Amino acid sequence: MTNNNFVFDAIIIGSGMGGLVTATQLADKGAKVLVLERYLIPGGSAGYFEQHGYHFDVGASMIFGLGKNGTTNLLTRALDAVNMQIETIPDPVQIHYHLPDGLDIKVDRVYDNFLQNLTAYFPQEARGIRRFYNECWKVFNCLNRMDLLSLEEPRYLMRMFLQHPLACFGLLKYLPKNVGDIARRYIKDPLLLKFIDMECYCWSVVPASMTPMINAGMVFSDRHYGGVNYPKGGVSIIAQKLVEGLEKLGGQIKYQARVKKIILENGCAVGVELANGQIYRGKRIVSNATRWDTFGKLIPVEKIPNNEKLWQQRYEKSPSFLSLHIGVKSSVLPKHTECHHILLEDWAKMTAAEGTIFVSIPTLLDPDLAPPGHHIIHAFTPHWIDGWLGLSANRYEAKKEAAAWRIIDRLEQIFPGLDAGLDYLSVGTPRSHRRFLGREDGTYGPIPRRKLWGLLGMPFNRTAIPGLYCVGDSTFPGQGLNAVAFSGFACAHRIAVDLGIGK
């Protein structure tokens, strides 16, 4: 069934944060926009679910980009563009690390406090610690001077070079660099270098030697500049407000609208076909799906451009996660417990399945997400989908339960009495991520197969297929809500220029 009357300026496949920022930015410029979401609610991994009085975030609750100042607060800027605001709650400690060799380190929101905490463990590296993190600030300060839009648009680049020449040259210097290259310039202690590996791994899913310095400059500095801020009502409120703003501007979003394929005519993307046979046509098509879902499913294998094949040789799918959404009695958490934790007992297992455990406790910031007298603990750890395939229903449930109790036993180290105080437990696997988020193998996103030159291997929004763009964690600058918001700003800017609309 064809709807030739429904011709849109842009059709966005998926309502993850990158897709929603693209949609709202285009709608703000006057474009006619349609968002197609396969699930019941917007947000993708920034969505939610509710059970037994608990409001659970699907993903982590460590949110960057909701600060008040500068230009790197991209979530705030995206909401402002559609005249939407949300209440946020500042997190005083970004992460409490519980690491091997007795490293118990808190990343305080106040920069000098964090440096003091770290230097207390490595007094001989005091100068190197400050020089390394100060170098991260140099990257951040360059980024924070300019509007972050499309690096594929020559007039924007020229304007930025004319307005901020020193900042642009500063960023060019760091573009091919990885964190490990910079860290080893200042730091020699092997244990401290392992800590910096973890500082990178906890958000990039790769160690420092493979983490782009541009990304680290943003994360390591913005946690002290704009800070980590939790949206009151849960992370999903960001997506809900963007949808509200989109609709007020005349944009549309359709749920339970699973895109089956991208329609190509004369080699150009001109529309999409849904699983139910519905066809929508648009001047520009934007995929917020992963690169693997876009090229190989929505675009058939035989029509994958050569540069996409090359990208898949350079990058591989990161692991998915085993997620435990836990409801516990408030008495389980010691007084002054921090919201976010990282637990690892063996450095050699940092990147292994069930090696590193990530913990978010959003009710320490927003108690209304749980019933009175209770807290939410969201614990998750890397897992690959291979081990979860081909299981009978009984074996699948038994494997989930066994894995969950292994994680709970380890969490007892930092939350004694967790088992006894358990009120609710839901376990998600890579199969869950694949099913509900529509991500190939439930992957968190792409990671380099080998050491690359910083961000130079990451694709931008345009593809080799005319009319088709990509947005989200498979594009520059990578994973994380603020990063994919950057991708959305860039994608919308490039499309607006291509369509000749907007400011």
PENORUR-V528502 format. One record per helix or strand of 2 or more residues. SS is the DSSP state (a for helix, b for strand). FROM is the first residue (numbers start at 1). TO is the last residue. If there is no record, write none. Layout:
# PENORUR-V528502
ss->SS from->FROM to->TO
ss->SS from->FROM to->TO
This chain:
# PENORUR-V528502
ss->b from->2 to->13
ss->a from->17 to->28
ss->b from->33 to->36
ss->a from->44 to->46
ss->b from->48 to->51
ss->b from->54 to->57
ss->a from->74 to->81
ss->b from->88 to->90
ss->b from->93 to->99
ss->a from->100 to->102
ss->b from->103 to->108
ss->a from->111 to->119
ss->a from->123 to->143
ss->a from->154 to->163
ss->a from->165 to->175
ss->a from->179 to->186
ss->a from->190 to->204
ss->a from->208 to->210
ss->a from->213 to->225
ss->b from->229 to->231
ss->a from->236 to->248
ss->b from->252 to->254
ss->b from->259 to->265
ss->b from->268 to->274
ss->b from->279 to->287
ss->a from->291 to->294
ss->a from->301 to->303
ss->a from->306 to->314
ss->b from->315 to->317
ss->b from->320 to->329
ss->a from->330 to->332
ss->b from->340 to->343
ss->a from->347 to->349
ss->b from->357 to->360
ss->a from->362 to->364
ss->a from->367 to->369
ss->b from->374 to->383
ss->a from->385 to->388
ss->a from->393 to->411
ss->b from->422 to->428
ss->a from->430 to->437
ss->a from->440 to->442
ss->b from->446 to->448
ss->b from->468 to->470
ss->a from->481 to->499
